[in-house]
Amino acid sequence: MGEQNVQRKTDDAVLREFTQHLLRDVRALEMMLREEMFETGIRRLGAEQELFMVDDRYDPAPIIDEVLERNTDDRIVTELTRFNIEFNMDPLVYGGDCFRQMEAATTELLAEVRNLVNAVGGEPVMTGILPTAHLSDFAMDFMTPRPRYYALNEALGRLRGGPGQYQIRGIDELFLKHDSIMLEGCNTSFQTHFQVTPDEFPHFYNIAQVVAAPVLAAATNSPILFGKRLWKETRIALFQQAVDTRSSNLYLREMSPRVHFGSKWVQDSVTEIFKEDIARFRVLLTTDLEEHPVHVLQEGGVPKLQALQLHNGTVYRWNRACYGITEGKPHLRIENRVLPSGPTVVDEVANAAFWFGLVSAMSEMYEDVASEMDFDDAHHNFIAAARHGLSSQFDWIDGRTLPAHELVLETLIPQARKGLETSDIAQPDIDRYLGIIEERVEARQTGADWQLQSVQKMKNIGTRSERLTALTASMVEHQKTGEPVHTWDLATLDQTFVPSGMSTSHVEDYMSTDLFTVHENESIEFVACLMDWQRIRHVLIEDEQHRLVGLVSHRTLLRHLADRNGTPDGGVPVREIMIREPVSVEPDLPTVEAVKLMREQKIGALPVVREGQLVGIITESDFIEIAGNLLDDTLRFDSPDPGSFEHVENDEANESSPDAEDGA
């Protein structure tokens, strides 16, 4: 569906007319199924690759327009944000060396994209979520200027009735609000397509639902978002919440999000999926529609089913049913949207081969998988895989509860091998791709595990921003070698270090977010104890809604005690001495601007506030540490012992300079 055709009209008459087109498309589809018009006797597979683009500091690079100006390949297209890009592989016949062809085509197109991106100062990255992305990168200014994206954002905003709310809990926790769909652009995937006949579609689709969990567990590559360690495949939670239009106050009512796994097994026909999605989800986008699908059929043609395809593109099942036309013949596909982008091309193709092999094998093993397994178990397994990866526990078809890695190694890889063999896949390719899955699972090192272990190894080295930059830099360098992720050494700051500095960084790169705050009614003596116990020189005062109301500095407290001849007064509330309405900044303020502001105001700390709520603090001591890191750059590169630069906790950490004045 061409983006230029999407309308931003929202009046009721237009929506009703489009819904009528949807109903006609469904009737036409049912006629085509009855008349057996669909292509049979051949299986095809396909793939789509989504990527991030980063600059020389490994931050998101909004350069899509510059890249596409140089592009002449219509397989390379835009995505939601200016720092995402996508390319589509040509379909392949399923069998023989199809996976080797998929790897070669993906590698070739990736090299083409890399050349285009390199030419304008960027670098492509294959990862489910980019570790160095900041919330400020997802402002509307960074949306790719295409009518479809603006229309989709406006439509979802109307249905949602306010900012989207995000809550994801992992090792860390993320809570935020965002007023657009731009966070959808945090996610990139490697989507595979499997063409099947209409008669076998329900059976194959249900099998695809069953195997989604173990395949995802072995392929996770999205564990870090905005510096937070969340799910092993955080894409799953983030994408659902990015386009969720449900109210949080619908007690007991069951409503499905637009990004979803499904609610039940498919019984008889692909039309069950389309009908359910039309029934559950309102029309978001409309377009000018010229064809009447039933008339096209009556005239001996094949309808495009434009309305159905457009609506289907705004409902994001993790296994999506797709209608298409190849050489004048309609066909049905299962689109697997589960797999993340990366870590390398060979990892992606191995993930795809594992999925295709399992679907092929289990479709032969089980006549009706819906009678063998409860749908809720398949759904539970999928969420468990997204949360915990290979550490998941699955409720499997045979009634056993098994660790994911054990199920994959002992049961599913042998089954996938058999499925690929019966599909006449070349034996060397079966050995190559399933061997990668086996070695990855045995090593317990998916892309997600590699990222988390790397960050843990660098825990006390450099700043958080520098660690995430080093992680991304190491990822890029490993991807250029093409070696699978289970062979990668963990990222280290000294190997791929890019000093973060201040010229391009933001306050959120350096601010402290683990805050000790008090209410304005707390006693001054308690604040004094808090400063002593936690060795901090600034205590922030917030209200019940986490809004900043004041600040007490070490100097303020000393002056108060001096006035009282050093005698603490437990009865005086801190509001009597706090600095009211202290100078504060937003997390996306450039670091150099924060330094300038502190100098001008002669203050030693800046509270950080987002949308009226306190989120962090940055102090002079943070900038002293940054300056020290920059001065040590040369030593860091030359040192034979990276551990010699590990951060040593200082009793004066987070304290401001004693010469800094308290200011508002």
NUKEDREN-954215 format. One record per residue (C-alpha): residue in one letter; x, y, z. Coordinates in steps of 0.25 Angstrom, whole numbers, padded with zeros to 4 digits, always signed. Each point is the difference from the previous one (the first is absolute). Example, Ala and Ser with C-alpha at 12.3 -4.5 7.8 and 13.67 -1.06 7.14 Angstrom:
A+0049-0018+0031S+0006+0014-0002
END
This chain:
M+0000+0000+0000G+0007+0013-0004E+0002+0010+0011Q-0005+0011-0009N-0014-0005+0000V-0002-0001+0015Q-0011+0011+0004R+0000+0007+0013K-0015+0002+0000T-0007-0004+0013D-0015+0004-0003D-0010-0011+0003A-0005-0001-0015V+0014-0003-0005L+0002-0010+0011R-0013-0007-0003E+0003+0000-0015F+0013-0007+0003T-0006-0010+0009Q-0009-0004-0012H+0012-0002-0008L+0005-0009+0010L-0012-0008+0001R+0000-0002-0016D+0015-0004+0001V-0004-0011+0010R-0011-0005-0009A+0009+0000-0012L+0010-0008+0008E-0010-0010+0004M-0004-0001-0015M+0014-0002-0004L+0002-0011+0011R-0013-0007-0005E+0004+0000-0014E+0015-0005+0003M+0006+0012-0007F+0013+0000+0009E+0013-0005-0004T+0004-0014+0004G+0010-0010-0002I+0012+0009+0004R+0005+0006+0013R+0008+0013+0000L+0007+0007+0011G+0005+0014+0001A+0006+0010+0010E+0000+0015+0004Q+0012+0006+0007E-0002+0012+0009L+0013+0008+0005F+0004+0012+0008M+0010+0010-0005V+0010+0007+0009D+0010+0011-0001D+0015+0000+0004R-0003+0000+0015Y-0010-0012-0002D-0012+0009+0003P-0013-0001-0009A+0003+0007-0013P-0012+0007-0007I+0005-0001-0014I-0011-0008-0007D-0002+0011-0010E+0014+0001-0004V+0002-0015-0001L-0012-0001-0009E+0004+0011-0009R+0012-0009-0004N-0008-0012-0001T-0005-0007-0013D-0005-0013+0005D-0015+0000+0003R+0002-0012+0010I+0006+0010+0010V-0011+0009+0006T-0003+0009+0012E-0005-0004+0014L-0007+0008+0011T+0012+0008+0005R+0011+0008-0008F+0011-0010+0006N-0007-0013-0004I+0001-0006-0014E-0006-0013-0006F+0003-0009-0012N-0008-0011-0006M+0005-0013-0006D-0006-0006-0012P-0008-0013+0003L+0007-0014-0001V-0006-0013-0003Y+0001-0008+0013G+0010-0012-0002G+0014-0003-0004D+0010+0011+0003C-0011+0011+0003F+0006+0004+0014R+0014+0001-0007Q-0007+0009-0010M-0007+0008+0011E+0013+0002+0007A+0007+0005-0013A-0011+0009-0003T-0001+0006+0013T+0015+0002+0001E+0000+0006-0014L-0011+0010+0004L+0006+0003+0013A+0014+0004-0007E-0008+0009-0009V-0007+0007+0011R+0013+0001+0008N+0007+0007-0012L-0012+0009-0001V+0000+0003+0015N+0015+0002+0000A+0000+0010-0011V-0008+0010+0009G+0008-0003+0013G-0008-0011+0006E+0001-0015+0003P-0012-0010+0000V-0002-0009+0012M-0008-0013+0002T-0006-0001+0013G-0014-0001+0006I+0001+0013+0008L+0012+0010-0001P+0007+0001+0013T+0004+0015-0002A-0014+0005-0004H-0005+0011+0009L-0014+0004+0003S+0003+0013-0007D+0003-0007-0013F-0015-0004-0001A-0006+0014-0001M-0009+0003-0012D+0011+0007-0007F+0007-0013-0002M-0012-0006-0007T+0002-0004-0015P-0009+0010-0007R-0009-0009-0007P-0016+0002+0000R-0002-0015+0005Y+0008+0003+0013Y-0006+0013+0003A-0014-0006-0002L+0003-0012+0009N+0005+0009+0011E-0012+0009-0001A-0010-0012+0000L+0006-0007+0012G+0001+0013+0008R-0015+0002-0002L-0003-0014+0004R+0009+0001+0012G-0004+0013+0005G+0013+0004+0006P+0015-0004+0001G+0003-0015-0001Q+0004-0006+0013Y+0012-0009+0001Q+0003-0010+0012I+0010-0011-0002R+0007-0007+0011G+0013-0009-0001I+0013+0001+0008D-0003+0015+0000E-0014+0007-0002L-0004+0010-0011F-0012+0009+0003L-0003+0012-0010K-0011+0007-0008H+0002+0004-0015D-0009+0008-0009S+0002-0007-0013I+0002-0014-0007M+0015+0003-0002L+0004-0010+0010E-0004-0010-0010G+0013+0004-0007C+0008-0006+0012N-0003-0014-0006T+0006-0006-0012S-0002-0014-0005F+0003-0011-0010Q-0013-0004-0005T-0002-0013-0008H-0011-0004-0009F-0005-0014-0003Q-0010-0003-0011V-0010-0011+0002T-0013-0005-0006P-0014+0005+0005D-0004-0014+0004E+0013-0002+0009F+0000+0014+0005P-0007-0002+0013H+0009-0012+0004F+0013+0007-0004Y-0004+0013+0007N-0003-0007+0013I+0013-0007-0001A+0007+0013-0002Q-0007+0005+0013V+0005-0012+0008V+0015+0001-0005A+0001+0015+0002A+0004-0001+0014P+0012-0009-0001V+0005+0006-0013L-0001+0014+0007A+0007-0006+0013A+0012-0004-0009A+0001+0013-0008T-0002+0012+0010N+0007+0012-0003S-0007+0012+0007P+0003+0001+0015I+0004+0015+0002L-0009+0012-0002F+0004+0014+0004G+0011-0007+0009K-0010-0009+0007R+0002-0015+0000L-0014-0005-0002W-0005-0012-0008K+0009-0009-0008E-0008+0004-0012T-0006+0014+0005R-0005+0002-0014I-0012-0008+0003A-0005+0008+0012L+0005+0013-0006F-0007-0001-0014Q-0013-0005+0007Q+0000+0013+0009A+0004+0009-0011V-0013-0002-0008D-0009-0004+0011T-0013+0008+0000R-0007-0006+0012S-0004+0007+0013S+0007-0004+0013N-0014+0001+0007L-0007-0011-0007Y-0002-0009+0013L-0003-0015-0004R-0002+0004-0015E+0008-0009-0010M+0006+0009-0011S+0011-0004-0009P+0011+0009-0003R+0003+0003-0015V+0013-0007+0002H-0003-0014+0004F+0002-0015+0000G-0014-0003-0003S-0012-0005+0009K-0003-0014-0005W+0004-0011-0010V-0004+0001-0015Q-0010-0010-0003D-0004+0000-0015S+0004+0011-0008V+0010+0012-0001T-0013+0009+0000E-0002-0002+0015I+0013+0008+0002F-0005+0012-0009K-0014+0000+0005E+0005+0000+0015D+0009+0011-0003I-0010+0008-0007A-0010-0002+0011R+0009+0003+0012F+0008+0012-0006R-0005+0013-0006V+0005+0005-0013L+0012+0009+0002L+0003+0003-0015T-0008+0002-0013T+0004+0002-0014D-0006+0002-0014L-0005-0013-0005E-0003-0002-0014E-0004-0015-0002H-0012-0007+0004P+0006-0014+0004V-0013-0008-0004H-0001+0007-0013V+0015-0003-0003L-0003-0015+0003Q-0012+0000-0009E+0008+0006-0011G+0011-0011+0002G+0010+0008+0007V+0007-0001+0013P-0003+0011+0010K+0011+0007+0008L-0009+0000+0013Q+0006+0014+0003A-0009+0003+0011L+0003-0013+0007Q+0015+0001-0002L+0000+0015+0006H-0008-0004+0012N+0008-0013+0002G+0013+0009+0000T-0005+0008+0012V-0003-0013+0009Y+0013-0006+0004R-0001-0015+0003W+0013-0006+0003N-0004-0011-0010R-0007+0008-0011A-0009-0006-0011C+0003+0007-0013Y-0006+0000-0014G+0008+0003-0012I+0001-0002-0015T+0011-0006-0008E+0000+0000-0015G-0015+0002+0000K-0002-0011+0010P-0006+0002+0014H+0007-0006+0012L+0000-0001+0015R+0012+0002+0009I+0004-0001+0015E+0008+0012+0003N+0009-0003+0012R+0003+0013+0008V+0005-0006+0012L+0015+0000-0003P+0009+0012+0003S+0010+0006-0009G+0014-0005+0001P+0010-0003+0006T+0005-0004-0014V-0005-0005-0013V+0004-0014+0003D-0007+0000+0013E-0013+0006-0006V+0000-0011-0011A+0003-0011+0011N-0012+0005+0008A-0009+0000-0013A+0005-0014-0003F-0004-0005+0014W-0014+0006-0002F-0002-0005-0013G+0005-0014+0004L-0009-0001+0012V-0012+0005-0007S+0002-0011-0011A+0003-0011+0010M-0011+0003+0009S-0010+0001-0011E+0003-0014-0003M+0001-0005+0014Y-0014+0006+0005E-0013-0001-0008D-0006+0010+0009V+0009+0007+0010A-0012+0007+0006S-0005-0013+0006E+0014-0002+0006M+0003+0013+0007D-0008+0011+0006F+0001+0013-0007D+0003+0007+0013D+0012-0008+0002A+0005+0004-0013H-0002+0014+0003H+0006-0001+0014N+0013-0007-0006F+0001+0012-0010I+0000+0011+0011A+0009-0009+0009A+0010-0001-0012A+0000+0015-0002R+0002+0003+0015H+0011-0011+0003G+0005-0005-0013L+0007-0014+0002S-0002+0001+0015S-0015-0002-0003Q-0009-0012+0004F-0010-0005-0010D-0013-0008+0001W+0002-0008-0012I-0009-0009-0008D+0003-0013+0007G-0004+0006+0013R+0014+0002+0006T+0005+0013+0005L+0014+0001-0005P+0012+0010+0000A+0000+0007-0014H+0015-0003-0002E-0003-0015+0003L-0012+0000-0009V+0007+0006-0012L+0013-0009+0001E-0007-0013+0003T-0013+0001-0008L-0002+0011-0009I+0014+0001-0008P-0002-0015-0003Q-0014+0003-0005A+0004+0012-0008R+0011-0008-0006K-0010-0011-0005G-0010+0011-0005L+0011+0006-0008E+0005-0013-0006T-0015-0004-0004S-0001+0014-0007D+0013-0004-0008I+0009+0011+0006A+0014-0002-0004Q+0007-0009+0011P+0012+0009+0002D-0009+0012+0002I-0008-0008+0011D+0013-0003+0007R+0005+0015-0001Y-0012+0007+0005L-0006-0010+0010G+0015-0001+0005I+0000+0014+0003I-0013-0001+0008E+0006-0012+0007E+0013+0007+0004R-0007+0013+0004V-0009-0007+0009E+0011-0009+0006A+0008+0012+0003R-0012+0008+0005Q+0004+0012-0008T-0011+0006-0008G+0001+0015-0004A-0007+0004+0012D+0009-0008+0009W+0012+0005-0006Q-0005+0015+0002L-0004-0002+0014Q+0013-0008+0004S+0009+0011-0007V-0007+0011+0008Q+0002-0008+0012K+0015-0001-0003M+0001+0015-0002K-0008+0003+0013N+0010+0008+0007I+0007+0006-0012G-0003+0013-0006T-0014+0007+0000R-0013-0007-0004S+0000+0008-0013E+0015-0005-0003R-0004-0015+0003L-0012+0001-0010T+0008+0006-0010A+0011-0010+0001L-0010-0011-0001T-0006+0005-0013A+0014+0003-0006S+0004-0015+0004M-0013-0005-0006V+0003+0008-0013E+0014-0006-0001H-0005-0014+0002Q-0011+0001-0010K+0010+0004-0011T+0008-0013+0002G-0013-0008-0001E+0003-0010+0010P-0012-0005+0008V-0002+0006+0014H+0003-0012+0008T+0015+0002-0004W+0001+0014+0004D+0009+0005+0011L-0008+0009+0010A+0001+0015-0003T+0010+0008+0008L+0002+0015+0002D+0015+0000-0004Q-0002-0008-0013T-0010+0009-0007F+0000+0012+0009V-0006+0013-0005P+0001+0011+0010S-0014+0006+0002G+0005+0014+0003M-0010+0011+0001S-0001+0006-0014T-0010-0010-0004S-0005-0006+0013H-0013+0003+0008V-0003+0002+0015E-0006-0014+0000D+0013-0006-0004Y+0006+0004+0014M-0011+0003+0009S-0002-0009+0013T-0014-0006+0000D+0001-0008+0013L-0005+0012+0009F-0001+0002+0015T-0012+0010+0001V-0008+0005+0012H-0014+0007+0002E+0000+0014+0004N-0006-0004+0013E+0012-0009+0004S+0009+0006+0011I+0013+0007-0003E+0007-0010+0009F-0004-0012-0009V+0005+0007-0012A+0014+0002+0008C+0000-0015+0003L-0004-0003-0015M+0012+0008-0005D+0009-0007+0010W-0005-0014-0003Q+0000+0001-0015R+0012+0009-0001I-0007+0011-0009R+0000+0015+0000H-0014+0002-0005V-0013-0005+0004L-0012+0003-0009I-0014+0003+0005E-0012-0006-0008D-0015-0001+0003E-0009-0013-0001Q+0000+0002-0015H+0015+0000-0001R+0000+0015-0004L+0012+0007+0004V-0003+0011+0011G+0014+0003+0005L+0014-0003+0003V+0009+0000+0012S+0015+0000-0001H+0011-0003+0009R+0004+0014+0001T-0015+0004+0004L+0000-0010+0011L+0013+0005+0006R-0005+0014+0000H-0012-0004+0007L+0008-0008+0010A+0009+0011+0002D-0011+0010+0003R-0005-0010+0011N+0014-0002+0006G+0001-0014-0006T-0012-0005+0007P-0009-0008-0009D-0015+0003+0001G-0009-0012-0003G-0012+0008+0001V+0003+0010-0012P-0005-0005-0014V+0009+0000-0011R-0009+0010-0008E+0005+0011+0010I+0014-0001-0006M-0002-0006-0014I+0003+0008-0013R-0013+0001-0007E-0002-0001-0015P+0015-0004-0002V+0005+0001-0014S-0003-0013-0007V+0002-0006-0014E-0005-0010-0010P+0007-0013-0002D+0002+0003-0015L+0007+0013+0003P+0014+0000-0006T+0011-0002+0010V+0008+0012-0004E-0013+0008+0003A-0001-0006+0014V+0014+0004+0003K-0002+0014-0005L-0013+0001+0008M+0007-0004+0013R+0011+0010-0002E-0009+0011-0003Q-0009-0003+0012K+0012-0004+0009I-0006-0013+0004G+0005-0014+0003A-0011-0008-0004L-0012-0001-0010P-0013-0008+0003V-0005-0006-0013V-0015+0000-0003R-0008-0006-0011E-0014+0004-0002G-0001+0006+0014Q+0006-0012+0007L+0013-0002+0006V+0009-0010-0007G+0014+0003+0004I+0011+0009+0005I+0014+0004-0006T+0011+0007+0008E+0013+0006-0002S+0007-0013+0005D-0007-0007-0012F+0007+0010-0010I+0013-0002+0008E+0000-0015-0003I-0004+0003-0015A+0012+0009-0001G+0009-0011+0007N-0005-0010-0010L+0004+0009-0012L+0014+0003+0006D+0002-0015+0001D-0004-0004-0014T+0014-0002-0005L+0004-0008+0012R-0013-0008-0002F+0004-0004-0014D+0015-0003+0004S-0002-0007+0013P+0003-0015+0000D-0009-0001+0012P-0014+0005-0002G-0004-0003+0014S+0010+0011+0005F-0011+0010-0005E-0011-0006+0008H-0008+0010+0007V+0003+0001+0015E-0012+0005+0009N+0004+0013+0007D-0006+0005+0013E-0003+0013-0007A-0008-0006-0011N-0011+0009-0005E+0005+0011+0008S+0001+0014-0005S+0012+0009+0000P+0002+0007+0014D+0001+0013-0007A-0013-0001-0007E-0011+0009+0004D-0014-0004+0003G-0009+0006-0010A-0014+0000-0005
END
